[in-house]
Amino acid sequence: MDNLHIFFALNDSYTSHYCVTMVSVLTNTPNRHCHFYLLTDYISEKNKRRFSQVEKQYANCSIHYQLITEKIFDSFHRNIDYLVSPVSYYRYIIPELSPQLDKALYLDGDLVVNGSLEKLWDTDITDYLCAGVHDLWIENINYKPQIGFSSDELYINAGVLLLNIPKMREEKIYEKLCETTISLGKQIQFQDQDIINIVCRGRVKELPERYNFTTENAIKHPQERDKAVIVHYTGRAKPWSVWKCPNPQSRLYFDYLKKTPYKNDIWSYRLKRSKYKIVRRFKKIFGIKSH
């Protein structure tokens, strides 16, 4: 059976959340060896030690660090206000970093895996650049025409991407992603996700929604929640950041957090969320508008 090659793009402040994602993968895909590639500008020694604890705990885990030094990412426009770091763009460079691979799986850090990734990994993408799940929220806000897509064209959420490495290298997709970001960066709304959809347009295999079950999917399709393999906490409000996360499957995050070396962080998250709730009540009582 093939090993899984999974890529994360993170900075030091998001290590705990990516560790949750990592442990959720390992817990639910025990029969495959999982290589995790951490693309980063910096991770502290303290956090590396915590990742090492996971590597020692799970026999099917190997962790590789890749320091990204390309300055071009720092110059890219960032127009999603809660994504202040350029690391989100690091997914562009995955094909160039791993020419020896036939396939790679990119995962965001605000998601948990709640089922086996084996069938996803074994998906045939020979004739495609990549595979992903259609973005239900983008469809609901009728955004696609703003970037020249017709309403029935596939536009995927870029938080889960199965990549055809040889084909992306052959067609110089990394260069095209960078060039398109420079030319269109200030004209689009959803930065790297828009760029990936534009560059790979017509060459993307659509995956079932269970492989990227976003907050919008969970709200609109409640009957499908139990089938979700990847639960994605899309949007600004995350399970760890607000008192009541809009994603009805937010409890899963804390279930997997308890299995990580960051398990004690749950108390600081609870305190933060309690403060958030108190402030909201105070403002409501005294008629103060939230901004």
Secondary structure as GFF3:
##gff-version 3
##sequence-region A 1 291
A	DSSP	beta_strand	4	10	.	.	.	ID=ss1
A	DSSP	three_ten_helix	12	14	.	.	.	ID=ss2
A	DSSP	alpha_helix	15	28	.	.	.	ID=ss3
A	DSSP	beta_strand	34	40	.	.	.	ID=ss4
A	DSSP	alpha_helix	45	57	.	.	.	ID=ss5
A	DSSP	beta_strand	61	67	.	.	.	ID=ss6
A	DSSP	alpha_helix	72	75	.	.	.	ID=ss7
A	DSSP	three_ten_helix	86	93	.	.	.	ID=ss8
A	DSSP	alpha_helix	94	97	.	.	.	ID=ss9
A	DSSP	beta_strand	103	107	.	.	.	ID=ss10
A	DSSP	beta_strand	111	113	.	.	.	ID=ss11
A	DSSP	alpha_helix	118	121	.	.	.	ID=ss12
A	DSSP	beta_strand	130	134	.	.	.	ID=ss13
A	DSSP	alpha_helix	136	140	.	.	.	ID=ss14
A	DSSP	three_ten_helix	144	147	.	.	.	ID=ss15
A	DSSP	beta_strand	156	164	.	.	.	ID=ss16
A	DSSP	alpha_helix	165	170	.	.	.	ID=ss17
A	DSSP	alpha_helix	173	184	.	.	.	ID=ss18
A	DSSP	alpha_helix	191	199	.	.	.	ID=ss19
A	DSSP	beta_strand	204	206	.	.	.	ID=ss20
A	DSSP	three_ten_helix	209	211	.	.	.	ID=ss21
A	DSSP	beta_strand	213	214	.	.	.	ID=ss22
A	DSSP	alpha_helix	215	220	.	.	.	ID=ss23
A	DSSP	three_ten_helix	222	227	.	.	.	ID=ss24
A	DSSP	beta_strand	230	232	.	.	.	ID=ss25
A	DSSP	alpha_helix	251	257	.	.	.	ID=ss26
A	DSSP	alpha_helix	265	285	.	.	.	ID=ss27
###
